[in-house]
């Protein structure tokens, strides 16, 4: 293993991204936890999406503020804009009041970071910060890709979701930070988990991928003090594990079952070798060597993934010893704007990736 330099080229970027993602993770974790409480009391239903709406806006505002304060010339590709909040409607006022309340609350709780990542004082500053996420991306220059709450359904269930931030330069992902508020440290199967809940996963191009507990404190932990993570290079069907989404509407589970069969998975054990997770936490489980393959096969020929759904996870896997590509095995191109101009996403350790792509091509008759 190479020694991690004390001051690598992206030290400041990693510092800012980490503190911003940690602050946003504290906020979104509180919101997600509150949902199960209100649902069990009967005061809120699963159909009420306002908590995730509030969380998306608040987390994007917080992270955009940190980036703009420290890197004022950098653009941001974000998922939200403030048009709805600026409207003179009862709904806009209700959402805005809740957003500023939770922003103030988390800024107080994480006050030790404020000198570095700033703070939002009022609603106009929150609206303006949200709207910094209006970049269209592209193949030239430098921008950040942000998903403030990746995994809406998991967030609403009190299950897996992630706060995801990546730095992209000239179409290439250079740095990624993912906060996973509910992810256990160890996952053996859908029903068997253990260890600390809440992990922070980071990767810097040419430096490696790393893990540290998300909620141990609100400070930045230098990479030298984090745990370096890497994928295992399994190839045997009986030792491989696959991560897939929970929602069948996001990927074709039936096609993915055929691919696993083509790779040699046995019917009697395949369910124990398949881990279903929402959001980019799947990439984190891969990067720690707890799974070997990620399948997200397209449900339609026209669907294209958003860059913020994969950028941070992409570099996490590459820096931990894996590959990520489309259904043809081509690298994902993050320089084509806000969407990936490719079909599906497949990831795997370096030893098995080509075999997985071969199975995908056979099943899809490519």
Residue pairs with C-beta under 8 A, 6 or more apart in sequence:
1 228
2 208
4 207
4 208
4 223
4 224
4 228
5 207
6 222
6 224
8 14
8 204
8 207
8 223
10 167
10 174
10 175
10 204
10 205
10 207
12 70
13 71
13 167
13 174
13 175
14 175
14 177
14 202
14 204
14 223
15 116
15 220
16 66
16 67
16 70
16 71
16 116
16 117
17 66
17 165
17 167
17 175
17 177
17 202
18 177
18 200
18 202
18 220
18 221
19 66
19 110
19 113
19 116
19 117
19 218
19 220
20 62
20 63
20 65
20 66
20 67
20 117
20 165
21 63
21 163
21 165
21 177
21 178
21 179
21 200
22 110
22 113
22 179
22 200
22 214
22 218
23 62
23 66
23 106
23 107
23 110
23 113
23 117
23 218
24 58
24 59
24 62
24 63
24 106
24 148
24 163
24 179
25 163
25 179
25 181
25 198
25 200
25 214
25 215
26 106
26 109
26 110
26 215
26 218
27 55
27 58
27 59
27 62
27 102
27 103
27 105
27 106
28 55
28 59
28 148
28 149
28 155
28 161
28 163
28 181
29 181
29 182
29 198
29 215
30 102
30 105
30 106
31 51
31 52
31 54
31 55
31 102
31 155
32 51
32 55
32 155
32 156
32 158
32 161
32 181
32 182
33 158
34 51
35 44
35 51
35 155
35 156
35 158
36 158
38 44
39 45
39 46
44 51
46 156
46 157
49 152
49 156
50 95
50 98
51 155
51 156
52 149
52 152
52 155
52 156
53 95
54 95
54 98
54 99
54 102
55 102
55 148
55 149
55 155
56 79
56 80
56 148
56 149
57 80
57 82
57 85
57 95
57 99
57 126
57 130
57 148
58 99
58 102
58 103
58 106
58 126
58 148
59 148
59 149
59 163
60 78
60 79
60 80
60 129
60 130
60 133
60 146
60 148
61 99
61 103
61 120
61 126
61 129
61 130
62 103
62 106
62 107
62 117
62 120
62 129
63 146
63 148
63 163
63 165
64 76
64 78
64 129
64 130
64 132
64 133
64 146
65 117
65 118
65 119
65 120
65 125
65 129
66 116
66 117
66 118
67 74
67 76
67 132
67 144
68 74
68 76
68 129
68 132
69 117
69 118
70 116
70 117
74 142
74 143
74 144
75 135
75 137
75 141
75 142
75 143
75 144
76 132
76 133
76 134
76 135
76 143
76 144
76 145
76 146
77 133
77 135
77 136
77 137
77 143
77 144
77 145
77 146
77 307
77 308
77 338
78 130
78 132
78 133
78 134
78 135
78 146
78 148
78 308
79 133
79 146
79 147
79 148
79 306
79 308
80 130
80 133
80 148
81 130
81 131
81 133
81 134
82 126
82 127
82 128
82 130
82 131
84 91
84 92
84 95
85 92
85 95
85 96
85 99
85 123
85 127
85 130
86 92
86 127
96 123
96 126
99 123
99 126
100 120
100 122
100 123
100 126
103 120
103 126
107 114
107 119
107 120
109 218
110 218
112 218
112 219
113 218
113 219
120 126
120 129
133 146
135 143
136 337
136 338
137 143
137 145
137 168
137 307
137 334
137 335
137 336
137 337
137 338
138 171
138 335
138 336
138 337
139 170
139 171
139 335
139 336
140 170
140 171
140 335
141 169
141 170
142 167
142 168
142 169
142 170
143 167
143 168
144 165
144 166
144 167
144 168
145 165
145 166
145 168
145 307
145 308
145 311
145 312
145 334
146 164
146 165
146 166
146 308
147 162
147 163
147 164
147 165
147 280
147 306
147 308
147 309
148 163
149 155
149 161
149 162
149 163
150 161
150 162
150 163
150 164
150 278
150 279
150 280
150 308
150 309
151 160
151 161
151 162
151 278
151 279
151 280
151 281
152 161
153 159
153 246
153 247
153 278
154 160
154 161
154 182
154 246
154 277
154 278
154 279
155 161
155 278
158 182
159 182
159 246
159 278
160 180
160 182
160 183
160 246
160 277
160 278
160 279
160 281
161 180
161 181
161 182
161 278
161 279
161 281
162 178
162 179
162 180
162 181
162 183
162 279
162 280
162 281
162 284
163 178
163 179
163 181
164 176
164 177
164 178
164 179
164 279
164 280
164 308
164 309
164 311
164 312
164 313
165 176
165 177
165 178
165 312
166 173
166 175
166 176
166 177
166 308
166 311
166 312
166 314
166 315
167 173
167 174
167 175
167 176
168 174
168 307
168 311
168 334
168 335
170 335
171 333
171 334
171 335
171 336
172 205
172 334
172 335
173 205
173 311
173 312
173 314
173 315
173 334
174 204
174 205
174 315
175 202
175 203
175 204
175 205
175 315
176 201
176 202
176 203
176 311
176 312
176 313
176 314
176 315
176 316
177 200
177 201
177 202
177 312
178 200
178 201
178 202
178 280
178 281
178 283
178 284
178 312
178 313
178 316
179 199
179 200
179 214
180 198
180 199
180 200
180 201
180 214
180 279
180 281
180 284
181 197
181 198
181 214
181 215
182 197
182 198
183 197
183 198
183 199
183 281
183 284
183 285
184 193
184 194
184 195
184 196
184 197
185 194
185 195
185 196
185 197
185 199
185 213
186 193
186 194
186 195
186 290
187 193
187 275
187 285
187 290
187 291
188 194
188 290
189 272
189 275
190 274
190 275
190 276
196 213
198 213
198 214
198 215
199 211
199 212
199 213
199 214
199 284
200 211
200 212
200 213
200 214
201 209
201 210
201 211
201 229
201 283
201 284
201 287
201 288
201 316
202 209
202 210
202 211
202 212
202 223
202 226
202 316
203 209
203 210
203 287
203 312
203 315
203 316
203 318
203 319
203 320
204 223
204 315
204 319
205 315
205 319
206 319
207 223
207 319
208 223
208 228
208 230
208 319
208 320
209 228
209 229
209 230
209 287
209 315
209 316
209 317
209 319
209 320
210 223
210 226
210 227
210 228
210 229
211 226
211 227
211 229
211 284
211 288
212 221
212 225
212 226
212 227
229 287
229 288
229 289
229 320
230 287
230 289
230 320
230 321
231 286
231 287
231 289
231 292
231 317
231 320
231 321
231 322
231 349
231 350
232 289
232 292
232 349
233 321
233 349
233 350
233 351
233 352
234 240
234 292
234 349
234 351
234 352
235 351
235 352
235 355
237 263
237 264
237 265
237 266
238 266
238 269
239 292
240 263
240 265
240 273
240 292
240 293
240 352
241 273
241 274
241 275
241 290
241 291
241 292
241 293
242 256
242 260
242 265
242 273
242 274
242 275
242 291
242 292
242 293
242 294
242 295
243 274
243 275
243 276
243 277
243 282
243 285
243 286
243 291
243 293
243 294
243 295
244 251
244 253
244 256
244 274
244 275
244 276
244 277
244 282
244 294
244 295
244 296
245 251
245 276
245 277
245 278
245 282
245 296
246 276
246 277
246 278
247 278
249 299
250 296
250 299
251 295
251 296
251 297
251 298
251 299
251 344
252 297
252 298
252 299
255 297
255 363
255 364
256 295
256 297
257 270
258 363
259 295
259 297
259 356
259 359
259 360
259 363
260 270
260 273
260 274
260 295
261 267
261 270
262 359
262 362
262 363
263 355
263 356
263 359
265 273
275 285
275 290
275 291
277 285
280 309
280 310
280 312
280 313
282 291
282 294
282 313
283 294
283 310
283 312
283 313
283 314
283 316
283 317
283 347
284 313
284 316
285 291
286 292
286 293
286 294
286 316
286 317
286 320
286 322
286 347
286 349
287 316
287 317
287 319
287 320
287 322
288 320
289 320
292 348
292 349
292 352
293 346
293 347
293 348
293 349
293 352
293 356
294 317
294 324
294 345
294 346
294 347
294 348
295 346
295 356
295 360
296 305
296 344
296 345
296 346
297 327
297 344
297 346
297 360
297 364
298 327
298 343
298 344
301 343
303 343
304 339
304 340
304 341
304 342
304 343
305 339
305 340
305 342
305 345
306 338
306 339
306 340
307 334
307 337
307 338
307 339
307 340
310 324
310 332
310 340
310 345
311 334
313 324
314 324
314 332
314 334
317 323
317 324
317 347
318 324
321 349
321 350
322 347
322 348
322 349
322 350
322 353
323 347
323 348
323 349
323 350
323 353
324 331
324 332
324 345
324 346
324 347
325 331
325 332
325 345
325 346
325 347
325 353
325 357
326 332
326 340
326 342
326 343
326 344
326 345
326 346
327 342
327 343
327 344
327 346
327 357
327 360
327 361
327 364
327 366
328 343
328 357
328 361
328 366
329 346
329 353
329 354
329 357
330 342
332 340
332 342
332 345
333 340
333 341
333 342
334 340
344 360
346 353
346 356
346 357
346 360
347 353
348 356
360 366
